[in-house]
Amino acid sequence: MGKKEKKKKIIQKLKNRYRLIIYNDSTFQTVWTTKLTRLNVFTLGGFVSLLLIFITVLLIVYTPIREMIPGYPTGEVRNLIVHNAILVDSLEEQIKMRDDYLGKIQALIHGEVPEEPELEVDTNKRTANIDFKSYNHDSIFKQNLLAEQLDLSLSKGSKKISNIAGIHFFTPLKGMVSQKFDKTTDHLAIDIVGLQNSRISSVLEGTVVFSGWTVETGYVIYLQHAHDLVSVYKHNAELLKNVGEKVKAGEAIAIMGNSGELSTGPHLHFELWHKGVPLDPEQYIDF
């Protein structure tokens, strides 16, 4: 028998018809009957198998049955994994910000200008939908008054002053001092409460050496002045100057706010340093 004959014989067997009959066991009466071929049986069996596999996959993917599979994490475990991943990422970011902040503080204390990393600016971002905040800034009368005070604070001759007691400091914020300078409690600054959205002014001409966000003190700006003076402004709502910008005495540098974990309300936390030593601002500035 050749291969062709064997092949025809197998095909013929697949096409041979059979009758499936179901009888009543008591009366031997025919209940149901149908004609089948081996090919139909194989086809029906394959379709049923695929259907069972598809239903099983759906049950495993979309029902809690998948949690019964050994090694598959439960919903609670998966939520915990995601939560921990977010916490780790946030912790790494906070540690990096803290290290950068401490490095800048150390540089300022040593009389150095901290280096700022180069920021990558995405010029492809759309700016049409930017929402600029509006603040109730000073009136024209106040602006004229500030200009008069500024003329008094700056001398056109720009004479060198060897003693800082002879320097005329511009008032950073007109308001009430809520907490004074106290070395015994490690409060090396004064807290000033003023009107909401009040402008924060630079006490002297100088350069912005730090302008950014910290977790504890919110929006912070540091200014480096002549005669080894450094002024610090914390808990702001908005910063108006960037690192490297030159500012004049009395120029607006920030908006008073309530940012940072250590802030207890809208106020300005103001520090004044000379050669790494904290000074009591009230001894030099009239608030």
C-alpha positions as CSV (number, residue, x, y, z in Angstrom):
1,M,0.0,0.0,0.0
2,G,1.5,3.3,-1.1
3,K,1.6,6.6,0.8
4,K,-1.2,8.1,-1.3
5,E,-3.5,5.2,-0.5
6,K,-2.8,5.5,3.2
7,K,-3.5,9.2,3.1
8,K,-6.8,8.6,1.3
9,K,-7.7,6.0,3.8
10,I,-7.1,8.4,6.8
11,I,-9.1,11.2,5.1
12,Q,-11.9,8.7,4.4
13,K,-11.9,7.6,8.1
14,L,-12.2,11.3,9.1
15,K,-15.2,11.8,6.8
16,N,-17.0,8.5,7.8
17,R,-20.3,9.3,9.4
18,Y,-21.3,7.9,12.8
19,R,-24.6,8.2,14.6
20,L,-24.7,9.1,18.3
21,I,-28.0,8.0,19.9
22,I,-29.2,8.5,23.5
23,Y,-31.8,6.0,24.8
24,N,-34.1,6.1,27.8
25,D,-32.7,3.5,30.1
26,S,-36.1,2.2,31.1
27,T,-38.1,2.3,27.9
28,F,-35.2,2.1,25.4
29,Q,-36.9,4.9,23.6
30,T,-34.7,7.2,21.5
31,V,-34.3,10.5,23.3
32,W,-31.7,12.3,21.1
33,T,-29.7,11.4,18.0
34,T,-27.1,13.1,15.8
35,K,-24.7,12.3,13.0
36,L,-21.0,12.9,13.6
37,T,-17.7,12.5,11.9
38,R,-14.3,12.2,13.4
39,L,-13.4,15.6,11.8
40,N,-16.4,17.2,13.5
41,V,-15.5,15.7,16.8
42,F,-11.9,17.0,16.6
43,T,-13.1,20.5,15.5
44,L,-15.7,20.7,18.3
45,G,-13.2,19.5,20.8
46,G,-10.5,22.0,19.7
47,F,-13.1,24.9,19.8
48,V,-14.2,23.9,23.3
49,S,-10.6,23.7,24.5
50,L,-9.8,27.1,23.2
51,L,-13.0,28.5,24.8
52,L,-12.1,27.0,28.2
53,I,-8.5,28.4,27.9
54,F,-9.9,31.9,27.0
55,I,-12.4,31.8,30.0
56,T,-9.6,30.7,32.3
57,V,-7.4,33.5,31.2
58,L,-10.2,36.1,31.8
59,L,-10.9,34.7,35.2
60,I,-7.2,34.9,36.2
61,V,-6.7,38.5,34.8
62,Y,-9.9,40.2,36.0
63,T,-10.9,38.3,39.2
64,P,-9.2,37.8,42.6
65,I,-8.6,34.2,41.6
66,R,-5.1,35.2,40.3
67,E,-4.1,35.9,43.9
68,M,-4.4,32.2,44.6
69,I,-1.6,31.5,42.1
70,P,1.6,30.7,44.1
71,G,4.0,33.6,44.0
72,Y,1.5,36.2,42.7
73,P,1.2,39.2,45.2
74,T,-2.2,40.1,46.7
75,G,-3.8,43.5,46.1
76,E,-2.6,44.7,49.5
77,V,0.9,43.7,48.8
78,R,0.9,45.4,45.4
79,N,-0.5,48.6,46.9
80,L,2.2,48.5,49.5
81,I,4.9,48.0,46.9
82,V,3.7,51.0,44.9
83,H,3.4,53.1,48.1
84,N,7.0,52.2,49.1
85,A,8.3,53.0,45.7
86,I,6.7,56.4,45.8
87,L,8.1,57.0,49.3
88,V,11.6,56.0,48.3
89,D,11.5,58.3,45.2
90,S,10.3,61.2,47.4
91,L,12.9,60.4,50.0
92,E,15.7,60.5,47.5
93,E,14.5,63.8,46.1
94,Q,14.2,65.3,49.6
95,I,17.7,64.1,50.5
96,K,19.1,65.6,47.4
97,M,17.4,68.9,48.0
98,R,18.6,68.9,51.7
99,D,22.2,68.2,50.6
100,D,22.1,71.0,48.0
101,Y,20.6,73.4,50.6
102,L,23.2,72.5,53.3
103,G,26.0,72.9,50.7
104,K,24.8,76.4,49.8
105,I,24.5,77.4,53.4
106,Q,28.0,76.1,54.2
107,A,29.4,78.1,51.2
108,L,27.6,81.2,52.4
109,I,29.0,80.9,55.9
110,H,32.5,80.6,54.5
111,G,31.9,83.7,52.4
112,E,31.8,81.9,49.1
113,V,29.2,82.1,46.3
114,P,27.6,78.6,45.8
115,E,27.5,77.2,42.4
116,E,24.1,76.7,40.8
117,P,23.6,73.7,38.5
118,E,22.7,74.5,34.9
119,L,19.0,74.0,34.4
120,E,17.7,72.4,31.2
121,V,15.1,74.6,29.6
122,D,12.5,73.0,27.4
123,T,11.8,75.5,24.7
124,N,9.1,73.3,23.2
125,K,6.6,73.8,26.1
126,R,3.6,75.8,25.3
127,T,3.1,78.9,27.3
128,A,-0.4,79.9,26.1
129,N,-2.1,78.3,29.1
130,I,0.2,79.7,31.8
131,D,-1.8,81.2,34.7
132,F,0.0,84.1,36.2
133,K,-0.9,85.0,39.8
134,S,-2.0,88.5,40.5
135,Y,-1.2,90.2,43.7
136,N,-2.3,93.4,45.3
137,H,1.0,95.3,45.1
138,D,1.7,98.7,46.6
139,S,-0.1,101.7,45.4
140,I,1.6,104.6,43.5
141,F,1.9,106.5,46.7
142,K,3.8,103.6,48.4
143,Q,6.0,103.2,45.3
144,N,7.0,106.9,45.5
145,L,7.7,106.6,49.2
146,L,9.9,103.6,48.6
147,A,11.7,105.5,45.9
148,E,12.4,108.4,48.3
149,Q,13.7,105.9,50.9
150,L,15.8,104.3,48.3
151,D,17.4,107.6,47.4
152,L,18.3,108.1,51.0
153,S,19.8,104.6,51.3
154,L,22.1,104.9,48.3
155,S,24.9,107.4,47.9
156,K,26.0,108.4,44.4
157,G,29.6,108.6,45.5
158,S,29.6,104.9,46.5
159,K,32.1,105.5,49.3
160,K,33.5,102.4,51.0
161,I,32.2,101.8,54.5
162,S,34.5,99.8,56.8
163,N,32.0,99.5,59.7
164,I,28.6,97.9,59.1
165,A,27.0,100.1,61.8
166,G,27.3,102.9,59.3
167,I,25.4,101.1,56.5
168,H,21.8,102.2,55.9
169,F,19.7,99.0,55.6
170,F,16.4,99.1,53.7
171,T,13.4,97.6,55.6
172,P,12.5,94.3,54.0
173,L,8.9,94.3,55.3
174,K,6.9,96.9,57.3
175,G,5.0,95.0,60.0
176,M,5.1,93.7,63.5
177,V,7.9,91.6,64.9
178,S,6.2,88.5,66.2
179,Q,9.4,86.7,67.3
180,K,12.7,88.3,68.1
181,F,16.3,87.2,67.6
182,D,17.3,84.8,70.4
183,K,20.5,82.7,70.4
184,T,19.4,80.8,73.5
185,T,16.6,79.2,71.6
186,D,18.6,79.0,68.4
187,H,16.3,81.4,66.7
188,L,18.9,83.3,64.7
189,A,16.4,85.6,62.9
190,I,13.3,87.7,63.5
191,D,9.8,86.9,62.3
192,I,7.8,89.8,60.8
193,V,4.0,89.7,60.3
194,G,2.6,92.0,57.6
195,L,-0.3,92.4,55.3
196,Q,-1.2,89.5,53.0
197,N,0.7,89.5,49.6
198,S,3.1,92.2,50.9
199,R,6.2,92.7,48.9
200,I,9.6,91.6,50.4
201,S,12.4,94.1,49.6
202,S,16.1,93.7,49.5
203,V,17.9,95.3,52.4
204,L,20.9,96.2,50.4
205,E,22.3,96.1,46.9
206,G,23.5,92.6,46.2
207,T,23.4,89.3,44.2
208,V,21.0,86.4,44.5
209,V,23.0,83.4,45.4
210,F,20.1,81.0,46.2
211,S,16.5,81.1,45.1
212,G,14.4,78.0,45.5
213,W,12.3,75.7,47.5
214,T,13.1,73.8,50.7
215,V,10.8,71.4,52.6
216,E,11.1,73.1,56.0
217,T,11.3,76.8,55.0
218,G,9.4,76.8,51.7
219,Y,10.4,79.4,49.1
220,V,13.7,80.9,50.2
221,I,16.0,83.6,48.7
222,Y,19.6,84.4,49.8
223,L,21.4,87.7,48.9
224,Q,25.1,88.3,49.0
225,H,26.0,91.9,49.8
226,A,29.2,93.9,50.1
227,H,31.2,93.8,53.4
228,D,30.7,90.0,53.8
229,L,26.9,90.5,54.5
230,V,24.3,87.9,53.7
231,S,20.5,88.4,54.0
232,V,18.0,85.5,54.1
233,Y,14.3,85.7,53.4
234,K,12.2,82.5,54.1
235,H,8.6,81.2,54.0
236,N,7.7,83.3,50.9
237,A,4.7,82.7,48.7
238,E,6.5,83.6,45.5
239,L,10.1,84.4,44.5
240,L,10.7,87.3,42.0
241,K,14.4,86.9,41.4
242,N,16.6,84.0,40.2
243,V,20.1,83.0,41.1
244,G,22.8,85.3,39.6
245,E,20.5,88.4,39.3
246,K,21.7,91.7,40.6
247,V,19.2,93.6,42.9
248,K,19.2,97.1,44.3
249,A,18.3,98.1,47.8
250,G,14.6,98.3,48.2
251,E,13.9,96.2,45.1
252,A,11.1,93.7,45.4
253,I,12.5,90.1,45.5
254,A,9.6,88.1,46.9
255,I,6.0,88.0,48.1
256,M,5.3,87.3,51.7
257,G,3.7,83.9,52.3
258,N,3.3,80.8,54.5
259,S,5.3,78.1,52.7
260,G,7.3,75.4,54.4
261,E,6.6,72.8,57.1
262,L,8.1,75.1,59.9
263,S,5.8,78.1,59.0
264,T,3.1,78.8,61.5
265,G,1.3,81.5,59.5
266,P,1.9,84.2,56.9
267,H,5.1,86.0,57.9
268,L,8.7,86.8,56.9
269,H,11.6,84.9,58.5
270,F,14.5,87.3,58.1
271,E,18.2,86.5,58.9
272,L,21.2,88.8,58.6
273,W,24.8,87.3,58.6
274,H,28.2,89.0,58.7
275,K,31.2,86.9,58.0
276,G,29.3,83.7,59.0
277,V,28.1,85.2,62.3
278,P,24.3,85.8,62.8
279,L,23.3,89.4,63.7
280,D,20.2,90.7,65.4
281,P,18.5,92.6,62.5
282,E,16.6,94.9,64.9
283,Q,20.0,96.5,65.9
284,Y,20.5,97.7,62.4
285,I,17.0,98.0,60.8
286,D,13.9,99.9,61.9
287,F,10.9,97.6,61.5
